[in-house]
């Protein structure tokens, strides 16, 4: 029995996105996200041993110039916010303001896939927004896949922006040993050996067009296609 007498107003939290589903900001598909938000979404795989992959098909949150955010996402590589942060180029919070005349921010998630490297296979997203302007937010798809032999050592690897104007940023969960860039004819046009977890590649001297970027981490390699503006 209870001494309470209603009615009482309450709000339930929606279930987290599932494998094969979609991940949206709190405004959903058709509305901007809400102001004064501080919410956490943890996405875990359905099958133990799988890893969550979140691919952003759209991303726009309010920036505070090119090095800070009024609204943005902090991404943790694990089941809660005590795990390592998957960081953008500047700081720890991802934002990219597409309402600016020239879009800018700390990092553009659009076109990127964020993959868990934690043993749980989970990713945790913390979204914060201030009390003023809002933006369209984000749309993303969620997939959960087992790691292939090639993926070991390459989970957690991200690259942005794509298309790229001048500098391509690469972020790895482990040290990136070699980077080779090839044009569409298969000719090597740039090579570097950063031997660092995070590195930036200057592509400003390359002509506009499509390139293949081959990244080596330990004994694993991955080749991605990048468009140079």
C-alpha positions as CSV (number, residue, x, y, z in Angstrom):
1,X,0.0,0.0,0.0
2,X,1.1,3.6,-0.5
3,X,0.3,6.9,1.0
4,X,0.6,8.6,-2.4
5,X,-2.5,10.2,-4.0
6,X,-2.4,11.2,-7.7
7,X,-2.4,12.2,-10.3
8,X,1.4,12.5,-10.7
9,X,3.3,13.5,-13.8
10,X,6.3,11.5,-14.9
11,X,8.4,10.9,-18.0
12,X,9.8,7.5,-19.0
13,X,13.1,7.2,-20.7
14,X,13.1,5.6,-24.2
15,X,15.0,2.3,-24.6
16,X,18.6,2.7,-26.0
17,X,19.1,2.2,-29.7
18,X,19.5,-1.5,-30.7
19,X,21.6,-3.3,-33.2
20,X,20.1,-2.7,-36.7
21,X,18.3,0.3,-35.4
22,X,18.7,4.1,-35.5
23,X,20.2,6.6,-33.1
24,X,18.7,10.2,-33.0
25,X,19.0,13.2,-30.8
26,X,16.1,13.9,-28.5
27,X,14.3,15.9,-31.2
28,X,13.9,12.9,-33.3
29,X,13.9,12.9,-37.1
30,X,11.8,16.1,-37.7
31,X,12.7,18.5,-34.8
32,X,15.7,20.2,-33.4
33,X,17.2,18.8,-30.1
34,X,16.0,20.4,-26.8
35,X,17.9,23.1,-25.0
36,X,19.4,22.6,-21.5
37,X,20.0,18.9,-22.1
38,X,22.3,16.6,-20.2
39,X,21.5,13.0,-21.2
40,X,23.4,9.8,-21.5
41,X,22.8,7.0,-24.1
42,X,24.7,3.7,-23.8
43,X,24.5,1.3,-26.8
44,X,25.6,-2.3,-26.2
45,X,25.6,-5.3,-28.6
46,X,23.0,-8.0,-28.5
47,X,25.6,-10.8,-28.7
48,X,28.6,-10.9,-26.3
49,X,31.8,-10.5,-28.3
50,X,30.3,-8.2,-30.9
51,X,31.2,-4.5,-31.1
52,X,28.8,-1.6,-31.6
53,X,29.3,0.5,-34.8
54,X,27.5,3.8,-35.0
55,X,27.6,5.5,-38.4
56,X,26.5,9.1,-38.5
57,X,24.5,10.1,-41.7
58,X,23.9,13.7,-40.4
59,X,25.4,15.8,-37.7
60,X,24.9,19.4,-36.7
61,X,25.2,20.9,-33.2
62,X,26.0,24.4,-32.1
63,X,29.7,25.3,-31.9
64,X,31.5,28.0,-30.0
65,X,33.9,28.8,-32.8
66,X,36.2,26.2,-34.3
67,X,37.7,25.0,-31.0
68,X,34.8,24.7,-28.6
69,X,31.1,23.7,-28.4
70,X,27.9,25.2,-26.9
71,X,26.2,21.9,-27.6
72,X,27.8,18.6,-28.4
73,X,28.5,14.9,-27.9
74,X,31.1,13.3,-25.7
75,X,31.8,9.7,-26.8
76,X,33.1,7.1,-24.3
77,X,34.6,3.8,-25.5
78,X,32.7,1.6,-23.0
79,X,29.5,1.1,-21.1
80,X,29.6,4.3,-19.1
81,X,31.3,7.7,-18.8
82,X,34.3,6.4,-16.8
83,X,35.8,4.8,-20.0
84,X,38.3,6.5,-22.4
85,X,37.0,9.3,-24.5
86,X,37.0,9.1,-28.3
87,X,38.0,12.6,-29.0
88,X,37.7,15.0,-32.0
89,X,40.5,17.2,-33.2
90,X,40.1,19.7,-30.4
91,X,39.0,19.0,-26.9
92,X,36.7,16.1,-25.9
93,X,33.2,17.2,-27.2
94,X,32.1,16.8,-30.8
95,X,30.3,19.6,-32.5
96,X,29.9,20.8,-36.1
97,X,27.6,23.7,-36.8
98,X,26.0,23.4,-40.3
99,X,24.0,26.6,-39.7
100,X,27.2,28.7,-40.0
101,X,28.0,30.3,-43.3
102,X,31.1,28.2,-43.2
103,X,30.4,25.1,-41.2
104,X,33.0,24.5,-38.4
105,X,33.5,23.1,-35.0
106,X,35.7,20.7,-33.1
107,X,34.9,17.7,-35.3
108,X,32.4,16.6,-37.9
109,X,30.8,13.1,-37.2
110,X,28.8,13.1,-40.4
111,X,30.1,10.3,-42.6
112,X,32.1,8.7,-39.7
113,X,31.7,5.3,-38.1
114,X,32.5,5.1,-34.4
115,X,33.4,1.6,-33.3
116,X,33.8,0.2,-29.7
117,X,37.1,-1.3,-28.8
118,X,36.1,-2.1,-25.3
119,X,35.6,-5.7,-24.2
120,X,31.9,-5.0,-23.5
121,X,31.5,-3.8,-27.1
122,X,29.5,-0.8,-25.8
123,X,29.6,2.9,-26.7
124,X,28.3,5.6,-24.4
125,X,27.2,9.0,-25.7
126,X,26.7,12.0,-23.4
127,X,24.8,14.9,-25.1
128,X,24.8,18.4,-23.5
129,X,23.2,21.6,-24.8
130,X,23.0,25.1,-23.3
131,X,19.9,27.1,-22.7
132,X,19.8,29.1,-25.9
133,X,20.1,28.1,-29.6
134,X,19.5,24.6,-30.9
135,X,20.3,22.8,-34.1
136,X,19.1,19.8,-36.1
137,X,21.1,17.3,-34.1
138,X,22.1,14.0,-35.6
139,X,20.9,10.8,-37.4
140,X,22.9,7.6,-37.2
141,X,22.6,3.9,-37.8
142,X,23.6,1.2,-35.3
143,X,25.2,-2.1,-36.3
144,X,26.8,-4.8,-34.2
145,X,29.4,-7.0,-35.8
146,X,32.0,-9.6,-34.7
147,X,35.6,-8.5,-35.1
148,X,37.3,-10.1,-38.1
149,X,41.0,-10.9,-38.0
150,X,41.8,-7.7,-39.9
151,X,39.8,-5.6,-37.4
152,X,42.0,-6.5,-34.4
153,X,44.1,-3.5,-33.8
154,X,41.9,-1.3,-36.0
155,X,38.8,-1.0,-33.9
156,X,38.4,2.5,-32.7
157,X,40.2,3.9,-35.8
158,X,38.5,7.0,-37.2
159,X,39.3,9.5,-39.8
160,X,37.7,12.9,-40.6
161,X,36.7,15.1,-42.3
162,X,35.6,13.4,-45.5
163,X,35.5,15.3,-47.9
164,X,38.7,17.0,-46.7
165,X,39.9,20.4,-47.6
166,X,43.5,20.4,-46.4
167,X,44.1,18.3,-43.3
168,X,42.9,14.7,-42.8
169,X,42.8,13.7,-39.1
170,X,43.3,10.1,-38.1
171,X,42.6,8.7,-34.7
172,X,43.6,5.1,-33.6
173,X,43.0,3.0,-30.5
174,X,46.6,1.9,-31.0
175,X,49.7,3.5,-32.6
176,X,49.4,4.3,-36.3
177,X,52.6,3.1,-37.9
178,X,52.3,4.0,-41.6
179,X,50.0,6.0,-43.9
180,X,50.1,5.8,-47.6
181,X,47.9,7.7,-50.0
182,X,47.2,6.6,-53.6
183,X,45.4,8.3,-56.4
184,X,42.7,6.6,-58.5
185,X,45.5,5.3,-60.9
186,X,47.1,3.4,-58.0
187,X,50.1,5.8,-57.8
188,X,51.4,6.6,-54.4
189,X,51.3,10.4,-53.9
190,X,52.1,10.7,-50.1
191,X,53.6,8.5,-47.4
192,X,54.3,9.1,-43.7
193,X,55.2,7.1,-40.7
194,X,53.7,8.9,-37.7
195,X,54.1,6.2,-35.1
196,X,51.5,7.9,-33.0
197,X,47.9,7.2,-31.9
198,X,46.6,10.5,-33.3
199,X,48.0,12.2,-36.4
200,X,47.1,14.8,-39.0
201,X,48.0,14.4,-42.7
202,X,48.5,17.6,-44.8
203,X,46.7,17.0,-48.1
204,X,46.7,20.6,-49.2
205,X,49.2,20.0,-52.0
206,X,47.1,17.2,-53.6
207,X,44.7,17.9,-56.5
208,X,41.0,17.7,-55.9
209,X,39.6,14.2,-56.4
210,X,39.3,10.7,-54.8
211,X,42.2,9.0,-53.0
212,X,42.7,5.8,-51.2
213,X,44.3,6.1,-47.8
214,X,46.1,2.9,-46.5
215,X,46.6,2.8,-42.8
216,X,48.9,0.3,-41.0
217,X,48.5,-0.4,-37.3
218,X,50.7,-3.2,-36.1
219,X,50.1,-6.2,-38.4
220,X,46.7,-4.9,-39.6
221,X,45.9,-2.6,-42.5
222,X,42.8,-0.7,-43.5
223,X,42.2,1.2,-46.7
224,X,39.6,4.0,-46.8
225,X,38.4,6.2,-49.6
226,X,38.7,10.0,-49.1
227,X,37.5,12.9,-51.3
228,X,39.8,15.9,-51.5
229,X,38.0,19.2,-52.3
